[in-house]
Structure formats: structure tokens, C-alpha cells
């Protein structure tokens, strides 16, 4: 195998590992902060179900691998630059405790690397539109959906003693946290699979007499990425857990349960149709929707503003880093 392909595999697995500990908060933040689970049990649950979720299908991996740009239009160096852009930005935002989107980071990395090597003209407009539609709609649906569900729950359980309600929902939240972890793996766990497959099939038209090889996700790629995400999730992400949960609003078990079930439903639906969405955006938006069901002041809008600012910056920042990296890598031999 070409040394550059090995480099891409290593970088993709590193990105999946970073994605795991960077985004572990998505699945476990609310259950830890409502004391439904200890952080140790939550991390173990998250790691195991992230691994299983990543093996559920390859729909998202296929979108990432050939939906944004066809593999025959990229080189191994382009894919490596895309991954470096995403990894570097993820590490920067993890250091500052910002729950930015690893999906935005890798999509921005691919676009920036492709633009720096071949220009924007080779991008697949239909696939790119599908990705951006999912990224834009998922937080909107999350806010509205969680708000509606929370209002319904308050109407049903509002007259019961808070201590009794919290005790029941603390138990139910173990299931909602597990479903959230499974859904997180089903979407985020597949993104590196698609990138590795993109590298494996890049330039395939040249190797097959002008006809690209049939694109697929090898089983060893699926297992490797699922393992990397599971290990990364096991490493946790306490800085981001505090931002996602405690700093956005004060959570009770009923709030955490609604936020997690709402987010998991959206993510699993997106994974089913092969749309790579941001699990960070989705769970953060459902937490906001839960808070808005009580009153607007229940949400700490200054913190939300900082998070949204980081979201908006992620894609162009990762694209810029990848753009610079591809120019640097293209000067290297091989």
C-alpha cells in the first residue's frame, strides 16, 4: 500500500479518536450532570454503544467518501490535508472547551483541501447540498422538537411531586443516554470510514483504465474506525461536558431525558438517509429547546452565543487550515 495511504489511515483513525473524546460529551453530558449516571459508568456506556453504532450501516460513510467530491478527483495528499485541517481545529476547540462540530471540521477540511488542489469546480454540488441541508436543519428541528416534547411532558407530569418525577426520569435517562451514544456512533463513527475509503479509491480511474473502481467501505475500515471512536469516547471530555450541560442551563433528569431522546431520534433518522449531521449541534439545540419551553431566560444566551460563534467559525477555519496544509503537502515527494 502507498505510504501516503497509510498516512491517511493513521490520520483518519486519529481524527476518529479525537472525535470520540471531543464529542463524548454529546452522549453523556446531560446524564452525568443530572446524576443519572456516574461519569465512569457514562463513559463506559458511551464507548461501548459508540462502537456498536458505528457498525450499524455505511450510508453516512458513503456520503462522506464520494458525496462531496468523487474519489478520482482527489489524491492521498488532499485527503491527508483535509484530515489535518479537521484534527488541528478539533484540538484547538477542545483546549478551550468549545463544543464545536467535528462534522463541520471534516467537511470544511475536505472543501478546503480540494479547493487548494483542484479548485471548487470538482465538488459534487448535489452531495454538498445534502450535507449542508442536514447541518442547517438538524439544530432547527432539535430546538423546535425538544421544546414541543418538553411542553407536552410538563403538561403530563407538571402536577406530580418534583422529587418523584426526577427519580423516575433519572432511571429512564440511562436508556436515553444509551440511545444517544448509539446514534452518535451511527453518524460520527462513519465519517472517518468514508474519508479512508476516499483515499483507498482516490485516483482509481487511472488505475482501472479510465473507469473508477466500485466504491465501497471495507470491513476492516469499519472495525478500525469504530474501535478508534470507542477508545476516544472512553477518554471522555469533561471540559466540553460542562459547557454542553451545566453552562447552557441547569438540568433536571426530565430535561436531560427529553433532550437526549429528541437528539437521538434526529441523528438516527439522518444516519438512515446517509446525511452526516453534527451531533454536537443537535444535542446542544435540544438542550436549548428544553430550556425555552420553561422560559427564555432559563437559557444562558451568552454561553449559547459563544457556542454558536464557534459553530459558524468551524467550517471556514478547518477549510483554511486544510487549504494551507495541502499546499505544504504537495511540495513533498510522493
C-alpha positions in Angstrom: 0.0 0.0 0.0 1.2 3.5 -0.8 2.9 5.2 2.2 0.5 8.2 1.8 -2.5 5.8 2.1 -1.1 4.6 5.4 -0.6 8.2 6.5 -4.3 8.9 5.6 -5.4 5.8 7.6 -3.4 6.8 10.6 -4.7 10.4 10.4 -8.3 9.3 9.9 -8.1 7.0 13.0 -6.5 9.8 14.9 -9.4 12.1 13.8 -11.9 9.4 14.9 -10.2 9.1 18.3 -10.2 12.9 18.7 -13.8 13.0 17.6 -14.6 10.4 20.3 -13.2 12.3 23.2 -14.2 15.7 21.8 -17.8 14.6 21.2 -18.2 12.1 24.1 -19.9 15.0 25.9 -22.7 14.8 23.3 -23.9 11.5 24.6 -23.0 11.7 28.3 -23.1 15.3 29.4 -26.7 15.5 30.5 -26.8 12.1 32.2 -23.7 12.9 34.2 -24.8 16.4 35.2 -28.3 15.2 36.3 -26.6 12.4 38.3 -28.4 9.7 36.4 -25.0 8.1 35.8 -21.6 8.4 37.3 -19.0 9.7 34.9 -17.3 6.3 34.9 -20.4 4.4 34.0 -21.5 7.0 31.5 -18.1 6.9 29.7 -18.2 3.0 29.6 -21.8 3.1 28.2 -20.8 5.8 25.7 -17.7 3.9 24.5 -19.5 0.6 24.0 -22.5 1.9 22.2 -20.5 4.3 20.1 -18.6 1.2 18.8 -21.8 -0.7 18.1 -23.5 2.4 16.5 -20.6 2.9 14.1 -21.1 -0.6 12.6 -24.9 -0.2 12.0 -24.6 0.9 8.4 -22.4 2.7 5.8 -24.8 5.3 4.5 -23.1 8.3 6.1 -19.6 6.9 5.2 -20.7 6.6 1.6 -21.9 10.3 1.5 -18.6 11.4 3.1 -16.5 9.2 0.8 -17.9 10.2 -2.6 -20.8 12.6 -2.0 -18.8 15.8 -1.5 -16.2 15.1 -4.1 -15.7 12.0 -6.3 -12.6 10.0 -5.2 -11.0 10.0 -8.7 -10.6 13.8 -8.4 -8.5 13.7 -5.2 -5.1 12.4 -4.2 -3.9 10.9 -1.0 -2.2 14.2 -0.1 -5.5 16.0 -0.5 -7.2 13.6 1.9 -4.4 13.9 4.4 -4.6 17.7 4.3 -8.4 17.5 4.9 -7.9 15.4 8.0 -5.1 17.6 9.3 -7.4 20.7 9.0 -10.1 18.9 11.0 -7.8 17.4 13.6 -6.0 20.7 14.3 -9.2 22.7 14.7 -10.8 20.0 16.9 -7.8 20.1 19.2 -7.8 23.9 19.4 -11.5 24.0 20.3 -11.2 21.1 22.7 -8.4 23.0 24.5 -10.8 25.9 25.0 -13.8 23.7 25.9 -15.9 24.7 23.0 -18.4 22.1 21.7 -17.8 22.7 18.0 -18.8 20.3 15.3 -16.3 17.6 14.2 -18.6 17.2 11.2 -18.2 20.8 10.2 -14.5 20.4 10.7 -14.1 17.4 8.4 -16.5 18.8 5.8 -14.6 22.1 5.9 -11.3 20.2 5.7 -12.4 18.3 2.6 -13.6 21.5 0.8 -10.5 23.5 1.7 -8.1 20.7 0.6 -10.0 20.2 -2.7 -10.1 23.9 -3.3 -6.4 24.2 -2.7 -5.5 21.3 -5.1 -8.1 21.2 -7.9 -10.4 24.2 -7.3 -14.1 24.3 -6.3 -15.3 23.1 -9.7 -14.8 19.4 -8.9 -17.0 19.5 -5.8 -20.2 17.4 -6.1 -23.0 20.0 -5.8 -25.8 17.6 -5.1 -23.8 15.8 -2.4 -22.5 19.0 -0.8 -26.1 20.4 -0.8 -27.3 17.2 1.0 -24.5 17.7 3.7 -25.3 21.4 4.2 -29.0 20.8 4.3 -28.6 18.3 7.2 -26.2 20.6 9.0 -28.6 23.5 8.8 -31.9 21.7 9.5 -30.8 19.4 12.4 -30.3 22.2 15.0 -33.6 23.9 14.0 -35.5 20.7 14.2 -33.8 20.0 17.5 -34.8 23.3 19.1 -38.4 23.1 17.9 -38.9 19.3 18.6 -37.4 19.3 22.1 -39.4 22.4 23.0 -42.7 20.8 21.9 -41.9 17.5 23.6 -40.9 19.2 26.8 -44.1 21.3 26.9 -46.1 18.0 26.5 -44.1 16.4 29.3 -44.7 19.3 31.6 -48.4 19.2 30.9 -48.5 15.4 31.7 -46.2 15.4 34.8 -46.4 19.0 35.9 -48.7 18.3 38.9 -46.7 15.4 40.3 -44.1 16.0 43.1 -40.7 17.1 41.5 -38.8 14.6 43.6 -40.9 11.7 42.4 -40.7 12.9 38.7 -36.9 13.3 38.9 -36.4 9.9 40.5 -38.3 8.2 37.7 -36.7 10.1 34.9 -33.2 9.6 36.4 -33.8 5.9 35.7 -35.3 6.5 32.2 -32.3 8.7 31.4 -30.0 5.7 31.4 -31.9 4.5 28.4 -31.9 7.9 26.7 -28.2 8.3 27.2 -27.6 4.8 25.7 -29.7 5.7 22.7 -27.8 9.0 22.3 -24.5 7.2 22.4 -25.7 4.6 19.8 -26.9 7.4 17.5 -23.7 9.3 17.9 -21.7 6.3 16.8 -24.1 5.7 13.8 -23.3 9.1 12.4 -20.0 10.4 13.7 -18.4 6.9 13.7 -18.9 6.7 9.9 -17.2 9.9 8.8 -13.6 8.7 9.0 -14.7 5.4 7.3 -15.8 7.5 4.3 -12.5 9.5 4.3 -10.3 6.4 4.4 -12.4 4.8 1.6 -12.0 8.1 -0.4 -8.2 7.7 0.0 -8.3 4.0 -1.0 -10.3 4.8 -4.1 -8.7 8.1 -5.0 -7.3 8.2 -8.5 -9.0 4.8 -9.1 -9.9 5.8 -12.7 -6.2 6.0 -13.6 -5.6 2.5 -12.2 -8.6 1.0 -13.9 -8.2 2.3 -17.5 -10.3 5.4 -17.1 -13.1 3.7 -15.2 -13.3 4.3 -11.4 -13.4 1.2 -9.2 -16.7 0.5 -7.5 -16.8 2.5 -4.2 -17.4 0.6 -1.0 -16.4 0.6 2.6 -14.1 -2.3 3.5 -15.0 -4.2 6.7 -11.5 -3.6 8.2 -12.1 0.1 7.8 -15.4 -0.1 9.6 -14.0 -2.0 12.6 -10.9 0.2 12.8 -12.9 3.4 12.9 -15.5 2.0 15.3 -12.7 1.0 17.7 -10.9 4.4 17.4 -14.2 6.2 18.3 -14.9 3.8 21.1 -11.5 4.4 22.6 -11.7 8.1 22.2 -15.1 8.2 23.8 -13.6 6.3 26.7 -11.1 9.1 27.2 -14.0 11.4 28.0 -14.2 15.1 27.5 -15.0 16.8 30.8 -14.3 20.4 29.7 -16.9 20.1 27.0 -19.4 18.2 29.2 -19.5 21.2 31.5 -20.2 23.6 28.5 -22.9 21.4 26.9 -24.7 20.7 30.2 -24.2 23.0 33.2 -23.3 26.2 31.5 -26.1 26.3 28.9 -28.9 25.7 31.5 -29.5 24.0 34.8 -30.7 20.5 34.0 -33.1 18.1 35.8 -33.4 14.5 34.8 -36.7 15.2 32.9 -34.9 17.9 30.9 -31.9 15.6 30.1 -34.2 12.7 29.1 -36.2 14.9 26.6 -33.0 16.4 25.2 -31.3 13.1 24.7 -34.3 11.2 23.2 -35.1 14.2 20.8 -31.4 14.4 19.7 -31.1 10.6 19.2 -34.2 10.5 17.1 -32.9 13.2 14.8 -29.5 11.7 14.5 -30.7 8.1 13.8 -33.1 9.5 11.1 -30.2 11.4 9.5 -27.9 8.3 9.6 -30.6 6.2 7.9 -30.7 8.5 4.9 -26.9 9.0 4.9 -26.9 12.6 6.0 -23.8 13.5 8.0 -25.1 15.9 10.6 -23.5 17.5 13.7 -24.3 15.5 16.8 -22.8 18.5 18.8 -25.2 20.9 17.2 -28.1 18.5 17.6 -27.8 17.8 21.4 -26.9 21.4 22.1 -30.0 22.6 20.2 -32.3 20.1 22.0 -31.0 21.4 25.4 -31.8 24.9 24.2 -35.3 23.8 23.2 -35.9 22.2 26.6 -34.8 25.5 28.3 -37.0 27.6 26.0 -40.0 25.5 27.0 -39.7 26.9 30.5 -38.8 30.5 29.8 -36.3 32.2 27.5 -34.3 33.4 30.5 -33.7 29.8 31.5 -31.1 29.5 28.7 -27.8 31.3 29.3 -27.7 33.1 26.0 -24.2 34.5 26.4 -22.9 30.9 26.5 -25.1 30.0 23.6 -23.7 32.9 21.6 -20.2 31.7 22.2 -21.1 28.2 21.2 -22.9 29.4 18.0 -19.9 31.6 17.2 -17.6 28.6 17.4 -20.0 26.6 15.2 -20.0 29.3 12.5 -16.2 29.6 12.6 -15.5 25.9 12.4 -16.1 25.1 8.8 -14.2 28.1 7.3 -11.4 27.7 9.9 -10.9 24.0 9.2 -11.1 24.8 5.4 -8.4 27.4 5.7 -6.1 25.1 7.7 -6.6 22.3 5.1 -6.1 24.7 2.3 -2.7 25.7 3.7 -1.8 22.1 4.5 -2.5 20.8 1.0 -0.1 23.4 -0.5 2.5 22.3 2.0 2.0 18.6 1.4 2.0 19.0 -2.4 5.6 20.1 -2.2 6.6 16.8 -0.6 7.8 13.9 -2.7 5.5 11.0 -3.4 
